[in-house]
Amino acid sequence: VSEESMNGPVTERVRVRRHPERGRYEREAVYAILDEALYCHLGFAVDGQPYVIPTIHARVGDDVYVHGAAASRMLLRIGEGVPVCLTATILDGLVLARSVFSHSMNYRSVVVLGTAREVTGPEEKMAALRAVVEHVVPGRWREARHPTATELAATRVLRLPLAEASAKVRTGPPKDPASDAALDVWAGELPLTLRPGRPVAVPDLRPGIALPEYLAEYLVNGRRFPG
Ligand SMILES: Cc1cc2nc3c(=O)[nH]c(=O)nc-3n(C[C@H](O)[C@H](O)[C@H](O)COP(=O)(O)OP(=O)(O)OC[C@H]3O[C@@H](n4cnc5c(N)ncnc54)[C@H](O)[C@@H]3O)c2cc1C
């Protein structure tokens, strides 16, 4: 495990304490999880009350962008520069130990601490929106209608630098104490994956529009759409 974080030594704030061997701080580890997770949760406090709001994100280089309605309280507050915690989680499986105590989950997760800023430059704003769309459905930006000036004005975009971040990864079987191995209890892993279903076209789709290639081959967790 590297002890170098994104831009230098691991800070105490993002050091994984429990099961420190599961902590990862290298760029590649953090970025791979952020890129695979389709959405994240943003935590921030307003007058001492924490809120944790699910939202879509996209990583571009060493920044993460989030977007939403200009009227959204979450984006308004965060854009004012309040400290935020962004968390993304990919669930890989259930871990069933012989004892209840040792049950667990296999996962890859990321925590980013920092301060976001509103993106006001039109070019960066458009690039961020493109990144969000392409993060979720690669290939979609090319085809869908791009935002108008009115739609852009109704959308707020924030940039969060990835300076302080940690990843935590659990893999493998349950860790039962040796004394439990003699129990007549099934133990092991149940892998779980996010998988796309069959696309459903809008009822008023104009005739002759084929299912786009990027949907027919949509990949989630490296798996190909089954059909
Ligand atoms: C799907 C899932 C289910 C979990 N279920 C449980 C549960 O039921 N009970 C439980 O105690 N723990 C659970 N965890 C683990 C939990 O996320 C924490 O890692 C754990 O509570 C120990 O935190 P800590 O005391 O080491 O760190 P804390 O002191 O809480 O955090 C210190 C720093 O460590 C880093 N960090 C901590 N956890 C993570 C993480 N998961 N990913 C990335 N960075 C992290 C952050 O930068 C954080 O600022 C689960 C994790 C996942 C992804």
PDBQT file of the ligand as one rigid body, heavy atoms in Angstrom, charges set to zero:
ROOT
HETATM    1  C1  LIG A 301     -20.694  -1.222   1.549  1.00  0.00    +0.000 C 
HETATM    2  C2  LIG A 301     -19.956  -0.960   2.841  1.00  0.00    +0.000 A 
HETATM    3  C3  LIG A 301     -20.475  -1.438   4.032  1.00  0.00    +0.000 A 
HETATM    4  C4  LIG A 301     -19.818  -1.203   5.248  1.00  0.00    +0.000 A 
HETATM    5  N1  LIG A 301     -20.389  -1.624   6.415  1.00  0.00    +0.000 NA
HETATM    6  C5  LIG A 301     -19.836  -1.272   7.589  1.00  0.00    +0.000 A 
HETATM    7  C6  LIG A 301     -20.488  -1.553   8.833  1.00  0.00    +0.000 A 
HETATM    8  O1  LIG A 301     -21.578  -2.127   8.866  1.00  0.00    +0.000 OA
HETATM    9  N2  LIG A 301     -19.875  -1.185   9.984  1.00  0.00    +0.000 N 
HETATM   10  C7  LIG A 301     -18.672  -0.529   9.974  1.00  0.00    +0.000 A 
HETATM   11  O2  LIG A 301     -18.159  -0.172  11.042  1.00  0.00    +0.000 OA
HETATM   12  N3  LIG A 301     -18.036  -0.254   8.842  1.00  0.00    +0.000 NA
HETATM   13  C8  LIG A 301     -18.593  -0.588   7.643  1.00  0.00    +0.000 A 
HETATM   14  N4  LIG A 301     -17.959  -0.268   6.466  1.00  0.00    +0.000 N 
HETATM   15  C9  LIG A 301     -16.619   0.304   6.555  1.00  0.00    +0.000 C 
HETATM   16  C10 LIG A 301     -16.714   1.801   6.810  1.00  0.00    +0.000 C 
HETATM   17  O3  LIG A 301     -16.857   2.467   5.565  1.00  0.00    +0.000 OA
HETATM   18  C11 LIG A 301     -15.459   2.350   7.500  1.00  0.00    +0.000 C 
HETATM   19  O4  LIG A 301     -14.330   2.022   6.755  1.00  0.00    +0.000 OA
HETATM   20  C12 LIG A 301     -15.340   1.824   8.919  1.00  0.00    +0.000 C 
HETATM   21  O5  LIG A 301     -16.424   2.308   9.697  1.00  0.00    +0.000 OA
HETATM   22  C13 LIG A 301     -14.043   2.159   9.613  1.00  0.00    +0.000 C 
HETATM   23  O6  LIG A 301     -13.750   3.506   9.544  1.00  0.00    +0.000 OA
HETATM   24  P1  LIG A 301     -12.436   4.026  10.320  1.00  0.00    +0.000 P 
HETATM   25  O7  LIG A 301     -12.703   4.066  11.793  1.00  0.00    +0.000 OA
HETATM   26  O8  LIG A 301     -11.252   3.272   9.849  1.00  0.00    +0.000 OA
HETATM   27  O9  LIG A 301     -12.267   5.388   9.716  1.00  0.00    +0.000 OA
HETATM   28  P2  LIG A 301     -12.925   6.797  10.088  1.00  0.00    +0.000 P 
HETATM   29  O10 LIG A 301     -12.216   7.373  11.256  1.00  0.00    +0.000 OA
HETATM   30  O11 LIG A 301     -14.404   6.695  10.089  1.00  0.00    +0.000 OA
HETATM   31  O12 LIG A 301     -12.476   7.567   8.800  1.00  0.00    +0.000 OA
HETATM   32  C14 LIG A 301     -11.134   8.088   8.636  1.00  0.00    +0.000 C 
HETATM   33  C15 LIG A 301     -10.873   8.284   7.197  1.00  0.00    +0.000 C 
HETATM   34  O13 LIG A 301     -10.686   7.003   6.590  1.00  0.00    +0.000 OA
HETATM   35  C16 LIG A 301     -11.158   7.025   5.273  1.00  0.00    +0.000 C 
HETATM   36  N5  LIG A 301     -12.169   5.961   5.123  1.00  0.00    +0.000 N 
HETATM   37  C17 LIG A 301     -12.848   5.319   6.081  1.00  0.00    +0.000 A 
HETATM   38  N6  LIG A 301     -13.700   4.415   5.563  1.00  0.00    +0.000 NA
HETATM   39  C18 LIG A 301     -13.546   4.488   4.221  1.00  0.00    +0.000 A 
HETATM   40  C19 LIG A 301     -14.137   3.822   3.154  1.00  0.00    +0.000 A 
HETATM   41  N7  LIG A 301     -15.079   2.860   3.326  1.00  0.00    +0.000 N 
HETATM   42  N8  LIG A 301     -13.742   4.154   1.893  1.00  0.00    +0.000 NA
HETATM   43  C20 LIG A 301     -12.809   5.097   1.683  1.00  0.00    +0.000 A 
HETATM   44  N9  LIG A 301     -12.207   5.767   2.673  1.00  0.00    +0.000 NA
HETATM   45  C21 LIG A 301     -12.570   5.470   3.926  1.00  0.00    +0.000 A 
HETATM   46  C22 LIG A 301     -11.801   8.375   5.038  1.00  0.00    +0.000 C 
HETATM   47  O14 LIG A 301     -10.892   9.211   4.343  1.00  0.00    +0.000 OA
HETATM   48  C23 LIG A 301     -12.023   8.911   6.418  1.00  0.00    +0.000 C 
HETATM   49  O15 LIG A 301     -11.997  10.311   6.436  1.00  0.00    +0.000 OA
HETATM   50  C24 LIG A 301     -18.590  -0.509   5.250  1.00  0.00    +0.000 A 
HETATM   51  C25 LIG A 301     -18.057  -0.032   4.035  1.00  0.00    +0.000 A 
HETATM   52  C26 LIG A 301     -18.740  -0.242   2.859  1.00  0.00    +0.000 A 
HETATM   53  C27 LIG A 301     -18.184   0.310   1.586  1.00  0.00    +0.000 C 
ENDROOT
TORSDOF 0
